[in-house]
Amino acid sequence: MKFNIALSVAGTILLFIAGSLCQLNVCGQTPLNTRIIGGEDAQAGAWPWQVSIHVNISLGSYHSCGGSLINKDWVLSAAHCFKRNDPSNIVMYFGRRSQSGPNPNEIFRKASQIIKHPNYDSTKFDFDIALVQLSSSVDFTNYVRPVCLAAAGSVFAGGTETWVTGFGTLQSGGTPADTLQEVMIPIVNHTDCNESYNGSITSNMICAGLLNVGGKSACHGDSGGPAVNTNGSRWIQSGIVNFGSERCDDPKYPNVFARVSQFQDWIKSFTVKNPPGFVKFPSNVLSSSASPLLLSVSLAFSIIPLTISLCHSS
């Protein structure tokens, strides 16, 4: 009887988190992935969640910021990328490798609404996070798919390898990159980063870079783009490019990112019908000493794999 009750509870839990399971079934996977200042050209499809956010003007459009696809309807970016909340002049490109083309695997969508965090502080760049809703859903391909997001309570220790991608300038004051760039920089612990920025780093921020070395960095135009970490075969977004030194690769100042795990509840409040895949970093393997309820939930996953069929692509 207790086992049946536990299974019933587990089933209820599974139904409740079906949306997240939908994203966990696809998020953070890069079928075609077998580096920014000091970086390298990325291969087509290597970072399928990367978004190039363009602003339309009378003479055409230009790349303004980066972003990341988190489900079929929403893009995650930085609040400071949007001076206004008017979505009418925003176009987002997915599956883009080159700004000059050709990009045979590319699709684009206009924005239907822009939601900046209500506590965003434009002077301190705190709560620097925004959600952009697409004008219509996208279909996932090998070149266009969502990234997983760091769940609340995730811990990124100093030295953890972090990949940053974007179309930003290759040097301070230079021109934006034509080809998507990728670079690996390690996490810088909070204390060291806070000292570099004279105590202005908050709990909503996470830092990465070659402190006291320099040479590799995000730069102007990479704002809003993702910083991701590997968790087994899955990629998890730990940060959103926020700010750094004016020189970009100044060894005294690591890059600062909005800490994604701090905003799980806020993100989910706008993506109720199809929440992103949140994954705790580092992941914890369910042990044999886990509670009976957790073991039942685990068993339910193996008994009821069709729960995934609750996912919808449209």
C-alpha positions as CSV (number, residue, x, y, z in Angstrom):
1,M,0.0,0.0,0.0
2,K,2.8,2.4,0.9
3,F,4.5,1.6,-2.4
4,N,1.3,2.4,-4.3
5,I,0.8,5.7,-2.5
6,A,4.4,6.6,-3.2
7,L,3.9,5.8,-6.9
8,S,0.8,7.9,-6.9
9,V,2.6,10.8,-5.4
10,A,5.5,10.3,-7.8
11,G,3.1,10.3,-10.7
12,T,1.6,13.6,-9.5
13,I,5.1,15.1,-9.2
14,L,5.9,13.9,-12.7
15,L,2.8,15.5,-14.1
16,F,3.6,18.7,-12.3
17,I,7.1,18.9,-13.7
18,A,6.3,17.7,-17.1
19,G,7.1,21.0,-18.7
20,S,10.6,20.9,-17.3
21,L,11.0,17.3,-18.4
22,C,10.1,18.5,-21.9
23,Q,13.1,20.8,-21.9
24,L,15.3,18.3,-20.1
25,N,14.7,15.9,-23.0
26,V,16.4,18.3,-25.4
27,C,18.1,21.1,-23.6
28,G,21.9,21.6,-23.4
29,Q,22.6,18.9,-26.1
30,T,24.9,19.7,-29.0
31,P,24.7,16.9,-31.6
32,L,27.1,18.8,-33.9
33,N,29.6,19.9,-31.2
34,T,32.2,17.0,-31.3
35,R,35.9,31.3,-28.3
36,I,35.2,36.8,-28.2
37,I,38.8,38.1,-27.3
38,G,41.5,35.4,-27.5
39,G,38.8,33.0,-28.9
40,E,38.2,31.0,-32.0
41,D,35.6,30.7,-34.7
42,A,32.8,28.4,-33.6
43,Q,31.6,25.6,-35.9
44,A,28.1,25.6,-37.3
45,G,25.7,24.0,-34.8
46,A,28.3,24.0,-32.0
47,W,26.2,26.3,-29.8
48,P,22.6,25.8,-31.0
49,W,21.0,28.0,-28.3
50,Q,23.0,31.1,-29.3
51,V,20.9,34.1,-30.4
52,S,22.0,37.2,-32.3
53,I,19.7,40.0,-31.3
54,H,19.4,42.7,-33.9
55,V,17.9,46.2,-33.8
56,N,16.1,47.4,-36.9
57,I,16.8,51.0,-38.0
58,S,15.9,53.0,-41.1
59,L,19.1,52.0,-42.9
60,G,18.8,48.3,-42.0
61,S,19.7,46.3,-38.9
62,Y,22.7,45.7,-36.7
63,H,23.7,43.1,-34.1
64,S,23.2,44.6,-30.7
65,C,23.4,41.8,-28.1
66,G,23.4,38.1,-27.6
67,G,20.9,35.8,-26.0
68,S,20.1,32.2,-25.4
69,L,17.1,30.1,-26.5
70,I,15.6,28.5,-23.4
71,N,12.4,27.0,-24.8
72,K,10.5,27.2,-28.1
73,D,9.0,30.6,-27.2
74,W,11.5,32.5,-25.0
75,V,15.0,34.0,-25.2
76,L,17.1,34.9,-22.1
77,S,19.3,38.0,-22.3
78,A,20.5,41.0,-20.3
79,A,18.2,43.9,-19.2
80,H,20.8,46.5,-20.2
81,C,20.4,45.3,-23.8
82,F,17.0,46.9,-24.0
83,K,16.9,50.6,-23.4
84,R,13.2,50.5,-24.0
85,N,10.6,47.8,-23.6
86,D,9.4,48.3,-27.1
87,P,9.8,45.0,-29.0
88,S,8.8,46.4,-32.4
89,N,12.4,46.9,-33.7
90,I,13.9,43.7,-32.3
91,V,14.7,40.7,-34.5
92,M,16.3,37.5,-33.2
93,Y,18.4,35.1,-35.3
94,F,18.8,31.4,-34.4
95,G,21.2,29.0,-36.0
96,R,23.4,31.9,-37.3
97,R,27.1,31.4,-37.6
98,S,28.1,34.4,-39.7
99,Q,26.7,37.9,-39.7
100,S,27.4,38.2,-43.4
101,G,26.1,34.7,-44.3
102,P,25.3,32.5,-45.9
103,N,23.5,30.8,-43.0
104,P,21.5,27.9,-44.5
105,N,20.4,26.6,-41.1
106,E,19.2,30.0,-39.8
107,I,15.7,31.1,-38.8
108,F,14.5,34.4,-37.3
109,R,11.7,35.6,-35.2
110,K,10.5,39.1,-34.1
111,A,9.9,39.9,-30.5
112,S,6.4,40.1,-29.1
113,Q,7.3,41.4,-25.6
114,I,10.4,42.2,-23.6
115,I,10.3,41.7,-19.8
116,K,13.2,43.2,-17.7
117,H,13.6,42.2,-14.1
118,P,11.7,44.7,-12.0
119,N,14.7,45.2,-9.7
120,Y,17.1,45.9,-12.5
121,D,19.6,48.6,-11.4
122,S,21.1,50.3,-14.5
123,T,23.8,52.0,-12.4
124,K,25.0,48.8,-10.6
125,F,24.0,46.4,-13.3
126,D,22.4,44.3,-10.6
127,F,19.4,42.0,-11.5
128,D,20.6,42.4,-15.1
129,I,18.3,39.8,-16.7
130,A,15.5,40.0,-19.3
131,L,13.2,37.6,-21.1
132,V,12.1,38.1,-24.7
133,Q,9.1,36.3,-26.0
134,L,9.1,35.3,-29.6
135,S,6.4,36.3,-32.1
136,S,5.9,32.6,-32.9
137,S,7.4,29.4,-31.7
138,V,10.5,27.8,-33.2
139,D,11.0,24.2,-34.1
140,F,14.1,22.5,-32.7
141,T,16.8,21.2,-35.0
142,N,20.5,20.2,-34.7
143,Y,21.2,24.0,-35.2
144,V,18.4,25.5,-33.1
145,R,17.7,24.1,-29.6
146,P,17.5,25.3,-26.0
147,V,20.2,25.4,-23.4
148,C,19.6,24.0,-19.9
149,L,19.6,26.6,-17.1
150,A,21.4,26.4,-13.8
151,A,18.9,25.5,-11.0
152,A,18.7,27.3,-7.7
153,G,21.4,26.2,-5.4
154,S,23.9,25.5,-8.1
155,V,27.6,25.9,-7.1
156,F,30.3,26.9,-9.6
157,A,33.7,26.6,-7.9
158,G,36.6,28.7,-8.8
159,G,38.5,27.3,-11.7
160,T,35.4,25.6,-13.3
161,E,35.8,25.7,-17.1
162,T,33.2,28.1,-18.6
163,W,32.5,28.7,-22.3
164,V,31.3,32.1,-23.5
165,T,30.0,32.7,-27.0
166,G,29.0,35.7,-29.0
167,F,29.4,38.1,-32.0
168,G,31.1,40.9,-29.9
169,T,34.2,42.8,-30.9
170,L,37.5,41.0,-31.1
171,Q,39.2,43.9,-29.3
172,S,38.1,46.9,-27.4
173,G,37.0,49.6,-29.8
174,G,37.2,47.1,-32.7
175,T,34.5,45.9,-35.1
176,P,32.0,43.1,-34.2
177,A,33.0,39.6,-35.1
178,D,31.5,38.3,-38.3
179,T,31.7,34.7,-37.3
180,L,30.4,33.4,-33.9
181,Q,33.3,33.3,-31.4
182,E,33.9,30.9,-28.5
183,V,36.3,31.1,-25.6
184,M,36.9,29.1,-22.5
185,I,37.6,31.1,-19.3
186,P,37.6,29.7,-15.7
187,I,35.2,30.8,-12.9
188,V,36.8,33.4,-10.5
189,N,35.6,33.0,-6.9
190,H,33.3,35.6,-5.5
191,T,35.9,37.0,-3.0
192,D,38.6,37.7,-5.6
193,C,36.1,39.1,-8.1
194,N,34.6,41.4,-5.5
195,E,38.0,42.7,-4.6
196,S,38.7,43.5,-8.2
197,Y,35.5,45.6,-8.4
198,N,35.8,47.3,-5.0
199,G,33.0,45.4,-3.4
200,S,30.3,45.9,-6.1
201,I,29.8,42.2,-6.9
202,T,26.4,41.0,-5.5
203,S,25.0,37.6,-4.9
204,N,23.2,37.9,-8.3
205,M,26.5,37.9,-10.1
206,I,29.1,35.3,-11.1
207,C,32.6,36.0,-12.5
208,A,34.9,34.3,-14.9
209,G,38.2,35.2,-16.6
210,L,41.9,34.9,-16.5
211,L,42.5,37.1,-13.5
212,N,46.0,38.6,-13.4
213,V,46.6,37.1,-16.9
214,G,44.0,38.5,-19.3
215,G,44.0,37.9,-23.0
216,K,40.6,36.0,-23.2
217,S,37.3,37.8,-22.5
218,A,33.8,38.7,-23.6
219,C,33.6,42.2,-25.1
220,H,31.3,44.8,-26.5
221,G,28.4,43.1,-28.3
222,D,28.6,39.9,-26.3
223,S,26.2,41.3,-23.7
224,G,23.2,39.2,-23.0
225,G,24.9,36.1,-24.3
226,P,25.4,32.8,-22.5
227,A,28.2,31.5,-20.3
228,V,27.8,27.7,-20.1
229,N,29.3,24.8,-18.3
230,T,29.4,21.1,-19.1
231,N,27.6,18.7,-16.8
232,G,28.3,15.3,-18.3
233,S,26.9,15.4,-21.8
234,R,24.7,18.4,-21.1
235,W,25.4,22.1,-21.3
236,I,24.1,24.3,-18.5
237,Q,23.9,28.1,-18.6
238,S,25.5,29.6,-15.5
239,G,25.6,33.2,-16.5
240,I,24.5,36.0,-18.8
241,V,27.2,38.4,-20.1
242,N,26.8,41.5,-17.9
243,F,29.9,43.7,-17.7
244,G,33.7,43.9,-17.5
245,S,36.5,46.4,-17.9
246,E,36.3,49.0,-20.7
247,R,39.4,47.4,-22.2
248,C,37.6,44.0,-22.1
249,D,40.8,41.8,-21.6
250,D,42.2,43.8,-18.7
251,P,43.8,41.2,-16.4
252,K,42.7,43.0,-13.3
253,Y,39.0,42.7,-14.1
254,P,37.3,39.4,-14.8
255,N,34.0,39.3,-16.8
256,V,30.9,39.6,-14.7
257,F,27.7,37.7,-15.5
258,A,24.2,37.6,-14.1
259,R,23.9,34.4,-12.0
260,V,21.2,32.4,-13.7
261,S,20.5,30.2,-10.7
262,Q,19.3,33.2,-8.7
263,F,16.4,33.7,-11.1
264,Q,14.8,30.3,-11.4
265,D,11.5,31.3,-9.8
266,W,11.4,34.6,-11.8
267,I,12.0,32.8,-15.1
268,K,9.5,30.1,-14.4
269,S,6.8,32.7,-13.5
270,F,6.7,33.7,-17.2
271,T,7.2,30.3,-18.7
272,V,4.6,28.4,-16.7
273,K,3.2,26.4,-19.7
274,N,6.6,25.2,-20.9
275,P,9.3,25.9,-18.3
276,P,13.0,25.6,-19.3
277,G,15.1,22.7,-18.2
278,F,16.7,23.6,-14.9
279,V,19.6,21.4,-13.8
280,K,21.5,21.7,-10.6
281,F,25.3,22.1,-11.0
282,P,27.1,20.0,-10.1
283,S,24.5,17.2,-10.5
284,N,23.9,14.8,-7.7
285,V,23.5,11.1,-8.4
286,L,20.6,9.5,-6.5
287,S,22.1,7.1,-4.0
288,S,20.7,3.9,-2.4
289,S,20.3,5.8,0.9
290,A,17.7,8.2,-0.7
291,S,14.3,8.4,0.9
292,P,11.6,5.9,-0.2
293,L,9.7,8.7,-1.8
294,L,12.7,9.8,-3.9
295,L,13.4,6.2,-4.8
296,S,9.8,5.8,-5.9
297,V,10.0,8.9,-8.0
298,S,13.2,7.5,-9.6
299,L,11.4,4.2,-10.2
300,A,8.4,6.0,-11.7
301,F,10.8,7.5,-14.3
302,S,11.7,4.0,-15.4
303,I,8.2,2.7,-15.3
304,I,6.4,5.6,-16.9
305,P,8.7,6.8,-19.7
306,L,5.7,8.0,-21.7
307,T,5.5,11.0,-19.4
308,I,7.8,12.6,-21.9
309,S,5.0,12.4,-24.5
310,L,3.3,15.2,-22.6
311,C,5.8,17.5,-24.4
312,H,4.4,19.6,-27.2
313,S,6.4,21.0,-30.1
314,S,3.8,23.5,-31.1
